[in-house]
Amino acid sequence: MLTDTLRLRKPRKILKKINKLAPRMRKMSDAQLQNQTQIFRELLKKGKTLEDILPEAFATVREADYRVLGLYPYDVQVLGAIMLSQGSIAEMKTGEGKTLVATMPLYLNGLTGKGAMLVTPNGYLAARDEKDLAPVYKFLGLTVSLAFLSTDDEEQKATPQMKRKWYASDITYTTASSLAFDYLFNNLSSTKDRQYLRPFNFVIIDEVDQVLLDEAESPFVVSSKPSVQSNLYGLADQFVNLLDSEKDYEIP
């Protein structure tokens, strides 16, 4: 218990700073609140770190959650978001609003332009969260995408150009299996124009025990039938048999 208390000491201090900023955010007009994104990006360009701008960035997206969704993150949700931003695992019970928690660290890390991801165990959760929360990110001027085709687009095939656009978004929602296979195919591509992933920057893993433990036990295998059947084996065999061991090659 003492260890947990010490671990939460710094996040609680940050929470107090965020709560002190809440009245100022509430007084802002929509345009002023939206302009916060540009202000944060300028601060990052000038050398400020994500940790430096975290309190104000969290206060900004917290207010945006309220204006766009009608949901204002509770203190416990903000604490969870702070822990995620610091690279920790935050355990939250069903119904405590994990979906809303993710808006804060995803927005913060999306400001860098390097990308922020949320990885879920299944497509339904990823599609639902992206649909529900995209209005918040778009309100604040960030781009958001779902990095796989929905069930309505099953007959369509995702091209490298489509995937490049998905992964170029400030915030990307996807599944563990989709990301794993995209990583494999991206590294198997023989040319740059067929690659689409950029360097990984920040990711939140939903249901981390299922994704990193349960699903990690299942191998991801890439296999396919050869597109062209070779008919050169006989010709190669005939050529080798025509060679003269005394003239054409040496055996060491």
N, C-alpha and C positions, 0 to 999 in steps of 0.2 A: 504493500500500500504506500509506503514511504517513497519507493522508487517511482511509482505512478505520479505521486504528488510533485516530486522534483521534475519529472519529465513534462508536466503540464504547467510548470511555473512560467516559463518563457511564453508559451502559447496564450496563457491567461493575461499576461502583460500586453501582448499584441491585441487580444480581444478588447481590452479596455481602451486602447487607442482607436480601434475600429468603432466602438460604441460612442466615443466622444465625437467622432466625425459624422455620426448619423444625422444630427440636427442640421448640419450644414448641407448635407446631401439632400435632405428633404426640402430645403428652401430653394434648391436649384431648379431652374426650368428644364424641360426635356432637352433643349438644345445645349444648355450648359452641362448637363449630365453626360450627354453624348460626346461633348468636346473633351471630356476627361481622357478619352482614349488617345487623342492626339497629344495631349499634355504628357501622358505617361510615356508615349513613344519618344517624344522629344527628350524627356528626362533620361531614358535609357540610352539614347544616342550620346548624351552628354556625360555618360559614365555612371549614372545611378544603377544600382543593382535591383533585382526583383525583390529582394528582402527590404530594400529602402522604400519602395513604393507599395509594398504589400498592404499595409493598413488602409491607405486611401483607395487603392484599387479594389480591395475587398468591400469597403464601404460603398464604393461606386456600384459594383455589380449587385450588391445586396439591395440597394435602392432600386436598381433596374429590375431585379426579380419582383419587387413589390409593384412597380408601375406596369410592367408587362404581363406578369402572371398573377398578380394579386397575392403573392406569397412572399412573406418577409422571413428570411432565415433566422431561426432562434440562435441564442448564444452557443448551445451545444453543437449546432450545425456549423457555425463559424469555427468553433474549435476543431471540429473534424476536418474542415477545409484547410486550416492552418497546418494540421498534422500531415495532411496529404501533400501540401506544398513543400514541406520539409523532408519528404521522401519516406515518411513513416506509414505504417498500416493503421488505419482507423477502423475499429470494429463498431458497427452500429446495428441496432436491432431493426427488424422489419417494421416499417412505419415511421422511422425517425427521419425520413427525408433524405436518403443518400443521393437521390437524383438531383435535388436542389443544392446539396453540398458541393457537387462537382462544378457548378457554374463558377465558383470563385477561383479555385486554382486553375481551371481551364482558361478562364478569361485572363488571369495574370500571366500565365505562360504563353498564351496566344498573342500577347502584346509584342513579343520578341520578333515575330515574323518567322520563327523557326519551326512552328507547328506544335500543337498539343493534341494528344489523343486520349480518347476514353475507349478502353477495350472491355467488352462484355462477353459472357459465355455464349449467348445466342443472338440471332438476328432480330428476333422480336424486341428484345430489350434495347438493342442499339438503335433500331428504327424508331421505337417509341420515344426514347430519350432525345434523339436528334430532332424529331418532329416537335416535341413539347418545348424544348429549350432553345431551338434555333432563333425564335423571335427575340430572345434576350440578347444573344450575341449580335444579331443583325442590328438591333436597336443601338448597340454600342459600337457599331461599325466594323465588326469582325466577320470574316467569312467562315462558314461551317458546312460540312459535308458528311454524307453517309458513304463509307468506302466499300460498298458492294451494291449490287443490283437488288432491288426489292422483289418480292414475289410477283408483283405485277409486271416486272420486266424480265421474267425468266427466259423468254425466247430470245432476248437480246443478249449479245455477248459483249462483255466489257473490253474495250480496247486499251492499249497503253496510254493513248491520249486522254481517255476518260479517267483512268486511274491516276495519271499525273495531275490532273485537275483536282481530283479528290484529295490526294495527299499534299497538294500545295495549299490547301485551305489553312486558315489560322487554327481551326479546331476541327478534328475529325473523329467521328464515331464509327467503330467497327467491331468485329468479333475477333476472338483469339485465333480461330481457324482461318478466317479470311486474311488476317494480317500475316499469319504464318505461311500460308501458301503464296501470298503476294511477295513475301520476302524470298521464298525459294525461287519462284519464277523470275523475279527481278534479277537475282544473281545468276540464273541460268541463261539470261538473255545474251545473245552474241553481239548485239549492237547497242549503242547508247540510245538510239531512238526508240528502242523497245523497253527501256528501263523507265521507271516512274517513281520509285521511292527516293526520298531525300534523307539525309542523316537524321536518325531519331533524336528527339530533343527532350520531350516530357510526355509521360503517359500515366494515366490513372487506370488501374485494373479493378474492375468491379468483380465481386466474388473471387477475391484473390486466391483463396484456397482451392477453388475449383479449377481456375485457369492455370495456376503455377504448380499444382500438385496432381489433381485428378487428370486433367487433360494432358499434362506433361508426360504421362505414362503412355499415351497413344502416339505412335510414330506418325509423322506426316510424310507420305510417300508420293513422289511425283513419277508417274509412269505414263507411257503412251505407245501406240503402235507406230512403227517407222512409216513415214509418209511415202518413202520410195523403197521398193524391194530391189536390193542389189543383184545384178546378173553378171557381176564381174569375177565371181569366185572361180568359175571354170577357166576363164581367160587368164587369170592370174596364175592358176595352177599350170596351165599349158606353157605360159611364159617362163616360169621357174624351171620347168623340166627341159626347156630348150637351152638353158645356160650350161656352159662348159666349166667344170670346176677348176680346170687348169688355166683357163683364160679369163673368165668373167668374174670370178670372185675368189676370196681366200677364206679358209677356215682357220682361225687362230688356234 
